[in-house]
Amino acid sequence: MRTTQEWASEQWRVNFRGQLRSGQVGSKRWWSLVNEQQVSRGETLSPPLIRGDSSVAHTARDKANILAMHFTKKMCVPDPVRTPPTLPEIVSDRLVKVVTSEAEVKVLLLNLDVQKAVGPDNVSPRLLH
Protein backbone atom coordinates (compact mmCIF):
# COMPACT_ATOMS: atom_id res chain seq x y z
CA MET A 1 0.00 0.00 0.00
CA ARG A 2 2.80 2.42 0.87
CA THR A 3 4.60 1.91 -2.45
CA THR A 4 1.34 2.52 -4.32
CA GLN A 5 0.82 5.73 -2.35
CA GLU A 6 4.38 6.89 -3.07
CA TRP A 7 3.97 6.04 -6.75
CA ALA A 8 0.65 7.96 -6.91
CA SER A 9 2.20 10.98 -5.18
CA GLU A 10 5.13 10.97 -7.60
CA GLN A 11 2.78 10.68 -10.60
CA TRP A 12 0.78 13.62 -9.27
CA ARG A 13 3.97 15.70 -8.95
CA VAL A 14 5.05 14.76 -12.48
CA ASN A 15 1.62 15.69 -13.88
CA PHE A 16 1.63 18.92 -11.89
CA ARG A 17 5.05 19.93 -13.23
CA GLY A 18 3.94 18.99 -16.73
CA GLN A 19 0.90 21.26 -16.43
CA LEU A 20 3.05 24.17 -15.30
CA ARG A 21 5.65 23.68 -18.03
CA SER A 22 3.26 22.94 -20.89
CA GLY A 23 2.09 26.49 -21.41
CA GLN A 24 -1.46 25.18 -21.80
CA VAL A 25 -2.67 26.82 -18.60
CA GLY A 26 -3.42 30.53 -18.47
CA SER A 27 -1.32 32.81 -16.31
CA LYS A 28 -4.05 33.07 -13.67
CA ARG A 29 -4.35 29.28 -13.38
CA TRP A 30 -0.53 28.89 -13.45
CA TRP A 31 -0.08 31.23 -10.49
CA SER A 32 -2.98 29.58 -8.70
CA LEU A 33 -1.29 26.17 -9.03
CA VAL A 34 2.05 27.55 -7.87
CA ASN A 35 0.40 29.27 -4.92
CA GLU A 36 -1.40 26.05 -3.90
CA GLN A 37 1.91 24.21 -3.87
CA GLN A 38 3.77 26.82 -1.88
CA VAL A 39 0.99 27.33 0.65
CA SER A 40 0.65 23.58 1.16
CA ARG A 41 4.37 23.47 2.00
CA GLY A 42 4.14 26.52 4.26
CA GLU A 43 6.21 28.67 1.91
CA THR A 44 5.58 32.25 0.91
CA LEU A 45 5.36 33.33 -2.70
CA SER A 46 8.30 35.69 -2.53
CA PRO A 47 11.79 35.36 -1.08
CA PRO A 48 13.03 37.65 1.70
CA LEU A 49 13.78 41.19 0.49
CA ILE A 50 16.69 43.41 1.51
CA ARG A 51 15.84 46.93 2.65
CA GLY A 52 17.94 50.00 1.87
CA ASP A 53 19.55 49.77 5.33
CA SER A 54 20.64 46.15 4.57
CA SER A 55 18.11 44.61 6.96
CA VAL A 56 15.98 41.75 5.65
CA ALA A 57 12.17 41.72 5.37
CA HIS A 58 10.57 38.33 5.90
CA THR A 59 6.89 39.05 6.53
CA ALA A 60 4.42 39.64 3.74
CA ARG A 61 3.57 43.09 5.14
CA ASP A 62 7.23 44.19 5.24
CA LYS A 63 7.82 42.91 1.70
CA ALA A 64 4.69 44.70 0.46
CA ASN A 65 5.87 47.95 2.05
CA ILE A 66 9.34 47.64 0.47
CA LEU A 67 7.86 46.97 -2.97
CA ALA A 68 5.32 49.79 -2.56
CA MET A 69 8.09 52.27 -1.72
CA HIS A 70 10.24 51.01 -4.61
CA PHE A 71 7.51 51.34 -7.22
CA THR A 72 6.30 54.64 -5.79
CA LYS A 73 9.77 56.06 -6.41
CA LYS A 74 9.74 54.64 -9.95
CA MET A 75 6.36 56.18 -10.77
CA CYS A 76 6.98 59.68 -9.41
CA VAL A 77 7.59 62.35 -12.03
CA PRO A 78 10.40 64.65 -10.84
CA ASP A 79 9.07 67.74 -12.64
CA PRO A 80 5.35 67.25 -13.42
CA VAL A 81 4.84 70.70 -15.00
CA ARG A 82 7.62 70.27 -17.56
CA THR A 83 6.31 69.54 -21.06
CA PRO A 84 7.35 66.20 -22.51
CA PRO A 85 9.90 66.17 -25.32
CA THR A 86 8.70 66.06 -28.91
CA LEU A 87 9.54 62.73 -30.47
CA PRO A 88 10.65 62.55 -34.09
CA GLU A 89 8.32 60.93 -36.60
CA ILE A 90 9.68 57.50 -37.47
CA VAL A 91 7.00 56.53 -39.99
CA SER A 92 5.82 58.97 -42.60
CA ASP A 93 2.86 56.86 -43.77
CA ARG A 94 -0.56 57.75 -42.42
CA LEU A 95 -3.42 55.37 -41.74
CA VAL A 96 -6.25 56.88 -43.74
CA LYS A 97 -8.90 54.20 -43.86
CA VAL A 98 -9.53 51.01 -41.90
CA VAL A 99 -11.41 48.37 -43.85
CA THR A 100 -13.08 45.61 -41.85
CA SER A 101 -16.27 43.64 -41.84
CA GLU A 102 -18.86 42.74 -39.26
CA ALA A 103 -17.82 39.09 -39.57
CA GLU A 104 -14.17 39.90 -38.76
CA VAL A 105 -15.19 41.86 -35.68
CA LYS A 106 -17.55 39.08 -34.58
CA VAL A 107 -14.77 36.47 -34.82
CA LEU A 108 -12.44 38.65 -32.75
CA LEU A 109 -15.09 39.28 -30.09
CA LEU A 110 -15.99 35.60 -29.83
CA ASN A 111 -12.31 34.73 -29.31
CA LEU A 112 -11.83 37.19 -26.43
CA ASP A 113 -10.48 35.72 -23.20
CA VAL A 114 -13.26 36.56 -20.75
CA GLN A 115 -10.91 35.91 -17.80
CA LYS A 116 -8.82 38.98 -18.66
CA ALA A 117 -9.16 42.29 -16.85
CA VAL A 118 -10.99 45.26 -18.28
CA GLY A 119 -9.05 47.43 -20.70
CA PRO A 120 -8.41 51.18 -20.64
CA ASP A 121 -11.98 51.72 -21.88
CA ASN A 122 -13.32 50.00 -18.70
CA VAL A 123 -15.40 47.58 -20.81
CA SER A 124 -15.43 44.02 -19.51
CA PRO A 125 -14.36 41.29 -21.97
CA ARG A 126 -17.40 39.31 -20.77
CA LEU A 127 -19.66 42.08 -22.01
CA LEU A 128 -17.91 42.17 -25.40
CA HIS A 129 -17.92 38.38 -25.73
Residue pairs with C-beta under 8 A, 6 or more apart in sequence:
16 33
16 37
19 25
19 33
20 30
20 33
20 34
25 33
26 113
26 115
28 115
34 45
35 45
38 44
38 45
44 60
46 63
48 56
48 57
48 58
48 63
49 56
49 57
49 62
49 63
49 66
49 67
50 56
50 57
51 57
51 66
57 63
57 65
57 66
109 128
109 129
110 129
112 125
112 128
112 129
113 125
114 125
114 126
114 129
115 125
116 125
118 124
118 125
119 125
